[in-house]
């Protein structure tokens, strides 16, 4: 064979090889037909065509060439990891967590279905999804290779361009509510450029509803870490539309989503046992204002299959620098906000997940008493009754003092009524002087009309207790689905029966506890000392109308809270009898059926069974214009 011919053939072959493998651009992948997409709804068109996922931008980080489209068969596999507290479902499509179930808790009262904390039914999306925005490929839609799978762990891997790869590992301990996951980037990654990956939690988690609406919808929680490595004040923030679509914060120790009774928290772990846990840059993806507003409002009000869902989605996680061949580990808490459970994770401040609000200093002892009583009597309903007795016992001295002052001041007002009438008549055309003379009379006789409204003061003193109890029945997971008498759940309205119609602002359930509360409260008010003063009578009438209004306000309140109100009102009836008995024994009130006569100015004085005023005088004479008057006060 001619030598020149052989050399020519070798050169052509080399040129062809170089062109085919190195120079020629890759052939474009054919776009799928609509029929193909419809037949495989889990296979997004962006992944099939090799286009970047929505929201991923190659301009975020530089130095990484786009990853090739995987040739692996697009078959999704689900892997189950479980212990007594958690049942998890992990998919190899994206190597993500798709479902988290808490077997110890039920979805609804009387249901056998375990509670789903994260699921597609709740529109939770995928949790723990990993993305590298600079790759230009949606890693959440890639089918990852299963490297290893055991009863309590699973490892995935996906290969990228230039010999790079990503390994995801999940492991679930034999007990507890924490899932452990790790990320490792293999191969040569550009180190001169600040290349980062993102790891985000679920969009929504399960929350309970109270009556017609959510009592505590999803919130997101952030725990910052200061320069000394200590966790600062934990922030509980409302889930709502995000102005720019994302939120970034630096120096975060842990973060996640929470509801009234449950939480999902992601926290980075230390590289070694001796090193401190890192503080990362928080990343939260939400919905911009005005974006799909109607859809999310419908989810919040109607939901799916008539069940309300959290309207606004928010994914909370981290944005972290890629460190090749370095293991990045995370612990993911998926469980109840129970003090008993959270105390086991005090090393990272898990108890801060429970936000007792402004009156937390009252909520904590209330919960301690409820748990103590439940351990003794075995009933949360009876525990609420016993708690009510404790609270009323503490407030009894205050109430007794108010009642004493009310009686003394009412008697003083009755004693001064003729003089007040005389001043009003004398200065009827000079209102400022009339008021000044009456105030001078009150001061000289030691009478304080404001003390007659001690009953109102006693109610306002109880407002912090009421607000603390509202938080107690909203947050205490021990009371969730706790039954008492006909009540299925003490954290919801009693719902005695369903009505065939729906009332505005009240709903379609007939709740009898608010009605009983109004009746008992009105009876209690009738037993209060009745004043002869028109102003005091008007105040008492106003209080009666307020109690009726409270019945509407409390109509959708938790049944446990209404048990407290009703028990407190019943105790108040017997307390009134005890207080009045003590006041009669002290001579402040006459015996039952007795009528006390109090002389007016310039008139004769008739002895009375007790002191007529704070000065202890039996009766008083006053220099006047020669006229005399006599007032009678019927002591009830």
matplotlib code that plots the C-alpha trace (Angstrom):
import matplotlib.pyplot as plt

x = [0.0, 1.3, 2.8, 1.3, -2.2, -1.9, -0.9, -3.8, -6.3, -4.9, -5.1, -8.7, -9.7, -8.2, -9.9, -13.2, -12.8, -11.9, -14.8, -17.4, -16.3, -14.9, -15.8, -19.3, -22.1, -24.5, -27.6, -30.7, -33.1, -36.5, -39.2, -41.9, -45.3, -48.3, -49.5, -46.2, -46.4, -50.1, -49.3, -46.5, -47.6, -44.7, -42.2, -42.0, -41.4, -38.5, -36.6, -37.3, -36.0, -33.1, -34.2, -33.4, -36.0, -38.1, -36.3, -32.8, -30.4, -27.0, -26.0, -26.2, -22.8, -20.1, -17.7, -20.0, -21.0, -24.6, -25.1, -26.1, -29.5, -29.6, -30.0, -31.4, -34.9, -37.5, -39.0, -39.8, -39.1, -40.4, -38.5, -40.0, -38.1, -40.0, -39.8, -42.5, -42.7, -42.2, -43.1, -41.3, -41.5, -38.5, -38.5, -35.5, -36.9, -35.0, -33.9, -36.6, -38.9, -42.4, -44.4, -44.0, -46.6, -46.9, -48.5, -49.1, -51.5, -54.8, -56.0, -59.4, -61.4, -62.6, -60.5, -58.0, -55.9, -52.5, -51.6, -49.8, -47.4, -46.1, -47.9, -49.0, -52.6, -51.7, -49.9, -46.7, -44.5, -41.2, -39.1, -35.3, -35.0, -31.5, -30.8, -27.6, -28.9, -25.8, -26.2, -29.1, -30.8, -33.6, -32.1, -35.5, -36.8, -33.8, -34.1, -31.3, -29.5, -30.0, -26.6, -27.7, -30.9, -31.6, -34.5, -33.6, -31.4, -31.1, -28.4, -28.8, -26.4, -26.7, -23.8, -23.2, -20.8, -17.0, -16.9, -18.9, -21.6, -23.8, -24.6, -27.6, -28.0, -30.9, -31.0, -33.7, -32.8, -34.7, -36.7, -37.3, -38.7, -35.4, -34.4, -30.7, -29.6, -26.3, -25.0, -21.6, -20.3, -17.8, -15.4, -13.7, -15.8, -14.5, -13.1, -12.3, -16.0, -18.5, -20.7, -23.7, -26.5, -29.9, -31.7, -35.3, -38.1, -41.8, -44.2, -46.8, -47.2, -50.3, -52.2, -55.4, -58.5, -60.8, -64.4, -64.8, -61.2, -57.6, -56.7, -53.0, -52.0, -48.5, -45.8, -42.1, -39.6, -36.0, -33.3, -30.3, -26.9, -24.8, -21.0, -20.5, -22.2, -25.3, -28.8, -30.6, -34.2, -36.3, -38.5, -42.0, -43.1, -46.4, -46.5, -47.7, -46.8, -43.1, -42.2, -39.3, -40.3, -37.4, -35.9, -32.3, -30.7, -27.3, -26.1, -29.0, -28.7, -32.0, -35.2, -38.4, -42.2, -44.5, -48.2, -50.1, -49.1, -46.4, -43.1, -40.6, -37.2, -33.9, -30.6, -27.1, -24.8, -21.2, -18.5, -17.1, -18.3, -15.9, -16.6, -19.5, -22.6, -22.3, -24.5, -25.8, -27.5, -31.2, -33.2, -37.0, -39.0, -42.5, -45.2, -44.9, -47.8, -50.6, -49.4, -52.1, -53.9, -57.3, -56.0, -54.3, -57.3, -59.6, -57.2, -57.3, -61.1, -62.3, -59.2, -59.4, -62.5, -63.9, -60.9, -59.1, -55.4, -52.7, -53.1, -49.7, -46.8, -43.3, -40.2, -37.6, -34.1, -30.5, -28.2, -24.7, -21.3, -20.3, -17.3, -16.1, -15.6, -16.9, -19.9, -22.7, -25.1, -28.5, -31.0, -34.6, -37.1, -40.6, -42.8, -45.1, -44.5, -44.9, -42.8, -41.9, -40.6, -38.9, -37.1, -35.2, -33.8, -32.9, -29.3, -30.4, -33.2, -36.2, -38.4, -38.3, -40.7, -43.5, -44.5, -46.7, -47.1, -47.0, -48.6, -46.4, -45.5, -49.1, -49.4, -46.5, -47.9, -51.4, -50.1, -48.1, -51.3, -53.3, -50.8, -50.6, -54.3, -54.6, -52.1, -54.3, -57.8, -57.1, -59.4, -58.4, -62.0, -61.9, -58.4, -59.8, -62.4, -59.8, -57.6, -60.6, -60.9, -57.2, -57.5, -60.7, -59.1, -56.1, -58.4, -60.9, -59.1, -59.2, -62.8, -63.8, -62.0, -63.7, -67.1, -66.4, -65.4, -68.5, -70.8, -69.2, -69.2, -72.8, -73.9, -71.9, -73.5, -76.9, -76.1, -75.0, -77.8, -80.0, -77.0, -76.1, -79.7, -79.5, -76.3, -77.7, -80.8, -78.8, -76.3, -78.5, -77.5, -73.7, -72.6, -68.8, -69.5, -72.1, -69.5, -66.8, -69.2, -70.1, -66.5, -65.7, -68.6, -67.2, -63.7, -65.0, -67.1, -64.5, -66.6, -65.2, -67.8, -65.3, -64.9, -68.5, -67.3, -65.1, -67.0, -65.8, -62.3, -62.4, -63.3, -60.4, -58.0, -58.9, -58.2, -54.5, -55.8, -58.3, -55.7, -53.2, -55.9, -56.7, -53.1, -53.1, -55.9, -54.4, -50.9, -51.1, -50.9, -52.0, -55.5, -55.7, -58.5, -59.0, -62.6, -64.9, -68.6, -70.1, -67.1, -64.8, -62.0, -61.4, -59.4, -62.5, -66.1, -68.3, -70.4, -73.3, -75.2, -75.1, -77.8, -79.6, -78.6, -75.7, -75.9, -73.7, -70.6, -71.7, -71.6, -73.7, -72.9, -75.0, -72.6, -74.4, -71.5, -71.5, -75.2, -74.8, -72.1, -74.3, -77.1, -74.9, -73.2, -76.4, -77.6, -74.3, -74.8, -78.3, -76.8, -74.3, -75.1, -77.6, -76.9, -79.6, -77.3, -78.6, -75.1, -74.2, -77.5, -76.6, -73.2, -74.7, -77.1, -74.2, -72.4, -75.4, -75.4, -71.6, -72.1, -74.6, -72.1, -69.5, -71.7, -71.4, -67.7, -67.1, -69.4, -66.4, -64.0, -62.4, -64.7, -62.0, -62.0, -65.8, -65.6, -63.3, -65.7, -68.8, -67.1, -65.7, -69.2, -70.8, -68.0, -68.8, -72.4, -71.4, -68.5, -71.0, -73.0, -69.9, -68.7, -72.1, -72.2, -68.8, -69.9, -73.0, -70.8, -68.6, -71.6, -71.1, -74.3, -77.4, -79.1, -81.2, -84.6, -83.4, -83.8, -81.3, -82.5, -80.0, -80.7, -80.4, -78.8, -80.4, -82.6, -82.6, -80.2, -81.5, -79.1, -78.0, -76.6, -73.2, -71.1, -72.6, -69.3, -65.6, -65.5, -67.6, -70.3, -73.8, -75.3, -74.4, -75.9, -75.1, -75.6, -77.8, -80.7, -83.0, -84.5, -84.2, -84.5, -84.3, -83.2, -83.8, -81.5, -82.9, -80.0, -80.4]
y = [0.0, 3.5, 5.1, 8.5, 7.0, 5.4, 8.6, 10.5, 7.9, 8.1, 11.9, 11.8, 9.3, 11.5, 14.6, 12.7, 11.4, 14.9, 16.4, 13.8, 13.9, 17.3, 19.8, 18.9, 20.5, 18.1, 17.2, 19.0, 16.8, 16.5, 18.3, 16.0, 16.0, 17.1, 13.5, 12.4, 15.0, 14.1, 10.4, 11.1, 14.0, 13.5, 14.2, 18.0, 19.3, 21.4, 18.3, 16.4, 19.2, 19.9, 23.5, 25.1, 24.9, 27.9, 30.3, 28.8, 31.3, 30.5, 34.0, 33.4, 31.8, 31.5, 28.8, 25.7, 24.4, 23.2, 19.6, 17.0, 15.5, 12.2, 9.1, 7.2, 5.7, 8.1, 5.8, 7.1, 4.9, 5.6, 4.6, 4.3, 5.1, 4.6, 4.3, 4.5, 8.3, 9.0, 7.4, 9.0, 8.7, 9.6, 9.7, 9.2, 11.9, 14.8, 12.7, 14.6, 14.0, 13.8, 12.7, 12.8, 11.1, 11.1, 7.8, 8.9, 11.6, 11.4, 13.6, 14.1, 13.1, 9.5, 9.0, 6.1, 8.0, 9.1, 12.8, 13.9, 16.7, 16.9, 15.4, 16.2, 16.3, 19.4, 20.9, 20.7, 20.2, 18.5, 19.0, 19.0, 19.6, 20.6, 23.0, 24.5, 27.5, 27.9, 24.4, 25.4, 22.1, 21.3, 18.7, 18.3, 16.7, 14.5, 10.8, 10.0, 6.7, 4.6, 3.8, 2.0, 1.3, -0.2, -0.3, 3.1, 4.8, 5.5, 7.0, 8.7, 10.0, 12.0, 12.5, 15.9, 17.2, 17.1, 14.1, 15.9, 14.4, 15.0, 12.4, 12.7, 10.5, 10.1, 8.2, 7.8, 6.7, 4.0, 6.5, 10.2, 12.9, 13.9, 12.9, 13.2, 14.1, 15.0, 16.5, 15.8, 17.3, 15.1, 15.9, 19.2, 22.3, 25.8, 27.2, 30.6, 31.4, 31.6, 28.7, 27.9, 25.4, 25.7, 23.4, 24.2, 22.7, 22.1, 24.8, 24.0, 21.8, 20.5, 22.8, 22.5, 24.6, 25.9, 26.3, 28.0, 29.2, 28.5, 29.2, 29.3, 29.0, 28.3, 30.7, 30.6, 30.6, 31.8, 31.4, 33.7, 33.0, 35.8, 36.2, 34.3, 31.3, 31.6, 31.5, 34.8, 35.6, 33.3, 35.1, 33.8, 35.5, 35.4, 33.6, 36.1, 37.5, 38.3, 41.6, 40.4, 36.7, 35.8, 36.6, 36.3, 36.6, 35.8, 34.1, 31.7, 28.7, 27.0, 27.8, 26.2, 26.2, 25.8, 25.6, 25.7, 22.1, 20.9, 22.1, 21.4, 22.7, 22.3, 23.0, 22.5, 20.2, 20.7, 19.1, 17.4, 16.8, 19.3, 22.1, 24.5, 24.2, 26.6, 29.7, 29.8, 32.2, 31.7, 31.6, 31.8, 31.6, 32.9, 34.4, 38.0, 40.4, 40.1, 36.8, 34.1, 35.8, 34.5, 30.9, 31.1, 32.9, 30.1, 27.5, 29.4, 29.6, 26.5, 24.4, 20.9, 18.8, 21.5, 21.5, 24.8, 24.9, 27.4, 29.9, 31.4, 28.9, 29.6, 27.4, 28.1, 26.8, 27.7, 29.0, 27.5, 27.6, 24.3, 22.7, 19.7, 16.5, 18.1, 16.4, 18.9, 17.4, 18.6, 17.5, 17.9, 18.0, 16.8, 16.5, 18.0, 21.1, 19.2, 20.4, 16.8, 16.2, 19.6, 19.2, 16.3, 18.8, 21.6, 21.5, 23.5, 25.5, 23.6, 24.7, 28.2, 26.8, 27.3, 30.9, 31.6, 35.2, 38.3, 36.6, 33.6, 34.1, 33.1, 30.3, 28.3, 27.9, 27.2, 24.4, 23.0, 22.9, 21.4, 18.6, 18.0, 17.8, 15.5, 13.2, 13.1, 12.9, 11.6, 14.1, 17.3, 18.7, 18.1, 19.6, 22.8, 22.9, 22.5, 25.1, 27.5, 26.9, 27.7, 31.0, 32.1, 31.2, 33.5, 36.3, 35.9, 38.5, 41.1, 40.4, 40.6, 43.9, 45.3, 44.2, 45.8, 49.1, 49.0, 48.6, 51.3, 53.8, 53.0, 53.7, 56.9, 58.0, 57.2, 59.3, 62.2, 62.1, 64.8, 67.2, 66.3, 67.1, 70.4, 71.3, 70.4, 72.5, 75.5, 75.5, 74.1, 76.9, 76.6, 73.1, 73.6, 75.0, 72.3, 69.6, 71.3, 71.6, 67.9, 66.9, 69.0, 67.3, 63.8, 64.8, 66.2, 63.1, 60.6, 59.2, 57.9, 57.1, 55.3, 52.6, 51.5, 50.2, 47.6, 44.8, 46.3, 46.6, 42.9, 42.0, 44.0, 42.5, 39.1, 40.1, 38.9, 35.6, 35.3, 36.1, 33.7, 30.9, 31.6, 31.0, 27.9, 26.3, 27.4, 26.1, 23.2, 20.1, 18.0, 19.4, 18.6, 16.1, 15.7, 14.8, 15.7, 14.9, 15.5, 17.5, 15.8, 18.3, 20.9, 23.1, 23.6, 24.8, 22.2, 21.7, 20.0, 19.6, 20.6, 23.0, 22.6, 26.2, 28.5, 31.7, 34.8, 35.0, 31.9, 29.1, 25.9, 24.3, 24.8, 25.6, 25.5, 26.4, 30.2, 30.3, 28.7, 31.2, 34.2, 32.8, 32.1, 35.4, 37.4, 35.5, 36.3, 40.0, 40.0, 38.9, 41.8, 44.7, 46.9, 50.6, 53.4, 55.7, 56.2, 56.3, 53.0, 51.5, 52.5, 51.0, 47.7, 47.7, 48.3, 45.3, 43.1, 44.1, 43.5, 39.9, 39.2, 40.6, 38.3, 35.4, 36.2, 36.8, 33.6, 31.5, 30.0, 29.9, 26.6, 24.5, 24.2, 28.0, 28.1, 25.4, 27.8, 30.8, 28.9, 27.3, 30.7, 32.3, 29.5, 29.9, 33.6, 33.0, 31.1, 33.6, 36.5, 34.7, 34.1, 37.7, 39.2, 36.9, 38.2, 41.8, 41.3, 39.8, 42.9, 45.3, 46.7, 45.1, 44.8, 41.6, 40.2, 42.0, 44.9, 48.5, 51.1, 54.7, 57.5, 61.0, 63.9, 67.2, 69.0, 66.0, 63.7, 60.7, 57.2, 54.5, 52.0, 48.5, 49.5, 52.5, 54.5, 55.5, 55.0, 57.4, 54.9, 57.5, 56.2, 59.2, 62.7, 66.0, 68.8, 72.5, 73.6, 75.9, 74.5, 71.9, 68.3, 65.2, 61.5, 58.8, 55.0, 52.4, 48.9, 46.6, 43.5]
z = [0.0, -0.8, 2.2, 1.4, 1.0, 4.4, 6.1, 4.4, 5.7, 9.3, 9.2, 8.0, 10.6, 13.4, 12.1, 12.0, 15.5, 16.9, 15.1, 16.3, 19.9, 20.6, 18.0, 16.8, 19.0, 20.7, 18.7, 20.0, 21.9, 20.1, 21.9, 23.3, 21.7, 23.7, 23.7, 25.3, 28.0, 28.7, 29.0, 31.5, 33.8, 36.2, 33.4, 33.0, 29.5, 30.8, 32.0, 28.8, 26.6, 28.8, 29.5, 32.8, 35.5, 36.3, 38.6, 37.9, 36.3, 34.9, 35.8, 39.5, 39.7, 37.0, 36.1, 35.7, 32.4, 32.0, 33.1, 30.5, 30.4, 32.3, 30.1, 33.1, 32.7, 34.1, 36.7, 40.1, 43.2, 46.7, 49.8, 53.3, 56.4, 59.7, 63.5, 66.2, 65.9, 62.2, 58.8, 55.9, 52.2, 50.0, 46.2, 44.0, 41.7, 43.1, 46.1, 48.1, 51.1, 49.8, 52.9, 56.7, 58.9, 62.7, 63.7, 67.3, 66.2, 64.4, 61.6, 63.1, 66.2, 65.8, 62.7, 62.4, 59.8, 61.2, 60.9, 57.8, 58.6, 55.0, 52.0, 48.5, 49.8, 51.8, 48.8, 50.8, 47.7, 48.0, 51.2, 51.3, 47.6, 46.5, 43.7, 42.3, 40.3, 38.2, 36.7, 34.6, 35.4, 37.8, 40.1, 41.8, 38.6, 37.8, 38.7, 41.0, 41.1, 44.2, 45.6, 48.8, 50.6, 54.1, 56.5, 58.0, 55.4, 51.7, 49.5, 46.1, 43.5, 40.3, 37.8, 36.2, 33.6, 33.7, 36.1, 38.9, 41.0, 44.0, 46.7, 49.0, 52.1, 54.5, 57.8, 60.4, 64.0, 65.7, 67.7, 67.8, 65.5, 63.7, 60.2, 59.3, 55.8, 54.2, 50.9, 49.3, 46.1, 44.2, 41.5, 40.5, 41.2, 40.5, 43.8, 42.5, 42.2, 45.0, 43.9, 46.1, 46.5, 48.0, 50.4, 51.2, 53.3, 52.5, 51.3, 53.9, 56.9, 58.7, 61.0, 63.0, 62.5, 65.2, 64.3, 60.9, 60.5, 61.3, 64.9, 64.1, 60.4, 59.3, 60.5, 59.8, 62.6, 62.6, 65.3, 64.7, 66.2, 67.6, 67.3, 70.6, 69.0, 71.2, 69.8, 70.0, 70.4, 68.1, 65.7, 64.8, 61.6, 59.6, 56.3, 53.7, 50.3, 50.0, 48.3, 46.2, 46.1, 48.4, 51.8, 52.8, 56.2, 57.5, 60.7, 61.1, 63.5, 62.5, 60.7, 59.4, 59.3, 62.3, 63.1, 66.4, 67.3, 64.9, 63.3, 60.6, 61.5, 59.5, 61.3, 60.0, 62.0, 62.9, 60.7, 63.8, 67.3, 68.8, 66.3, 66.8, 64.5, 61.6, 61.0, 57.5, 55.2, 55.4, 52.2, 52.0, 48.7, 48.7, 46.5, 45.4, 46.2, 43.7, 42.3, 42.2, 45.0, 44.2, 44.1, 47.5, 49.1, 47.9, 49.5, 52.8, 52.9, 51.1, 50.6, 49.0, 49.5, 51.8, 54.1, 54.6, 53.8, 54.4, 51.7, 51.2, 50.5, 51.9, 51.6, 54.2, 54.0, 53.4, 50.6, 51.2, 49.5, 47.7, 49.3, 47.2, 49.1, 52.3, 54.0, 54.8, 57.4, 58.5, 61.1, 60.3, 63.1, 62.1, 65.1, 67.7, 69.7, 72.9, 75.9, 76.7, 73.2, 72.8, 76.2, 74.6, 72.0, 74.4, 73.1, 70.1, 71.8, 70.5, 73.4, 71.8, 69.1, 71.6, 71.7, 74.7, 73.7, 75.8, 78.8, 78.7, 82.3, 83.1, 80.4, 81.8, 85.4, 83.9, 81.8, 84.7, 86.9, 84.1, 83.6, 87.3, 87.7, 84.7, 86.3, 89.4, 88.0, 84.4, 82.7, 81.0, 81.5, 85.2, 85.2, 83.8, 86.5, 89.2, 87.5, 87.7, 91.5, 91.9, 89.9, 91.7, 95.1, 94.3, 93.1, 96.1, 98.4, 95.6, 94.8, 98.5, 99.0, 95.9, 97.2, 100.6, 99.0, 96.7, 99.7, 101.7, 98.9, 97.9, 101.5, 101.5, 98.2, 99.6, 102.7, 100.6, 98.1, 99.7, 99.8, 96.2, 95.2, 97.0, 95.2, 91.9, 92.5, 93.8, 90.9, 88.1, 85.8, 86.5, 85.7, 86.3, 89.8, 90.5, 89.7, 91.8, 94.8, 94.5, 94.3, 97.4, 99.2, 98.3, 99.5, 102.8, 103.5, 102.3, 99.5, 96.2, 93.6, 91.4, 94.0, 93.3, 89.9, 91.6, 89.7, 86.4, 87.8, 88.8, 85.2, 83.8, 86.2, 84.8, 81.2, 81.3, 82.7, 79.9, 77.2, 78.7, 78.7, 75.1, 74.3, 76.5, 74.6, 71.2, 71.8, 74.3, 72.2, 75.2, 74.9, 71.2, 70.6, 74.4, 75.1, 77.9, 78.3, 74.8, 73.7, 71.3, 71.3, 74.0, 71.7, 69.4, 70.0, 71.7, 68.6, 70.3, 67.0, 63.4, 62.3, 58.9, 58.1, 58.6, 60.6, 59.7, 61.8, 63.8, 61.3, 61.1, 64.5, 67.6, 70.5, 73.8, 76.1, 75.1, 75.8, 79.2, 80.0, 79.2, 81.4, 84.4, 84.1, 84.0, 87.1, 88.8, 88.0, 89.5, 92.8, 92.8, 95.2, 93.4, 93.7, 94.1, 92.1, 88.5, 87.2, 88.8, 87.6, 84.0, 84.4, 85.6, 82.7, 80.3, 81.8, 81.2, 77.5, 77.4, 78.7, 75.9, 73.4, 74.9, 74.1, 70.4, 70.7, 72.5, 70.3, 68.3, 71.2, 72.4, 74.5, 77.2, 77.6, 77.8, 80.6, 82.5, 82.0, 83.1, 86.1, 87.1, 86.8, 88.9, 91.6, 91.5, 92.5, 95.6, 96.2, 96.3, 99.0, 101.1, 100.7, 101.7, 104.7, 105.8, 105.2, 107.4, 110.1, 109.9, 110.1, 106.7, 105.5, 107.7, 108.3, 105.6, 105.3, 107.4, 106.1, 107.0, 107.4, 106.8, 107.8, 105.5, 106.3, 109.3, 110.1, 113.1, 113.2, 113.6, 114.7, 112.1, 112.6, 111.3, 110.2, 107.5, 105.9, 106.0, 109.1, 111.1, 112.1, 112.6, 110.8, 110.0, 110.4, 108.1, 108.3, 105.5, 104.7, 107.4, 105.1, 106.0, 104.0, 104.7, 102.3, 102.6, 101.3, 101.1, 101.7, 99.7]

ax = plt.figure().add_subplot(projection="3d")
ax.plot(x, y, z, "-o")
ax.set_aspect("equal")
plt.show()
